[in-house]
Amino acid sequence: MIRPQDLLCPKPEGLYCAPGDFYIDPVRPVARAVITHGHSDHARSGHGAVLATRETLDIMGERYGLDFAQGRQAAAYGERVMRDEVEVTLVPAGHVLGSAQAVVRWKGLTVVVSGDYKRRRDPTCPPFEPVPCDVFISEATFGLPVFRHPEDAGEIARLLRSVAQFPERSHIIGAYALGKAQRVIRLLREAGWERTIYVHGALERLNALYQKHGVDLGPLAPATTGAKKDFAGEIIVAPPSAMQDRWSRRFPDPVAAFASGWMLVRARARQRGVELPLVISDHADWDEMTATIDEIRPGELWITHGREEALARWAELHGVPARALALVGYEEEDDD
């Protein structure tokens, strides 16, 4: 009998596929890697050969330089790639631009490694595609019933109401450089904000990459041009680290906003000095995770990182055997 662990098993470097001799999202340099998406805790430099979507390879090249791996292979969504005896297919994960689930098939066994994912609509990337499988490997970043994220449109509406209420102040939105910043900008455009959005210099290259791949972000400008008074009533998007830096002092009485799933936790908002918390996450919340498991109905659920115990318990109660892999090296707040 072929067991799932004969196909994929956890090692210090990450999830290892012995029949195909490759790792998925390894945390250390390896000879062959399949990368689900471009966030730095999943996509690291120094590997021998890397298989990923074209968008993810471009993101890695932008972040690490063109020599980030000895070799690279781009796979389109749905394209079947053989690694020795193992078939690998990348399908959308709905997390950020280029994000993918790795569907691994071998001798009639199918294991889906979701990477990071979400189920709600994101105007910057294709939606998550459920794949029937024997084993579904899920994250659990927000794997507690308390994490039920509101609709994105409502959070953006709160932001725009604040801008209208305080026309003499600027609004600085802390948003992670890959995925969250571009999504917030795109959501603002969909909500009718047609004016220039000002961006921190750390976002400019990834914004350009998104535009190159067909994500229209509208008029953008560096947040370093103009006098202090010129930014009254304007929206600025910056990495979270810049919000408490001297850089933010050049704006008139800024309203500190932060777009993150963790903004549901008031203590975290207070710790960061956030005046306007925006609950916008690039990860599945509790309802999305449990609905996904219920929809796929895998033979087993494996959980890579996050709040494993609650999700594993829910799965067991709903007839899906579950186990926590407790993989290390995946951060919870770099892309939430």
FENJO-V623447 format. One record per helix or strand. SS is the DSSP state (alpha for helix, beta for strand). FROM is the first residue (numbers start at 0). TO is the last residue. Records with the same first field share a line. If there is no record, write none. Layout:
SS->FROM-TO + FROM-TO
//
This chain:
alpha->3-6 + 53-63 + 151-164 + 179-189 + 200-211 + 227-230 + 239-241 + 245-249 + 260-263 + 265-270 + 285-295 + 307-316
beta->8-10 + 13-16 + 21-23 + 31-33 + 46-51 + 68-73 + 79-82 + 85-91 + 99-105 + 108-112 + 134-139 + 170-173 + 196-198 + 219-221 + 234-237 + 254-258 + 275-277 + 299-305 + 320-323
//
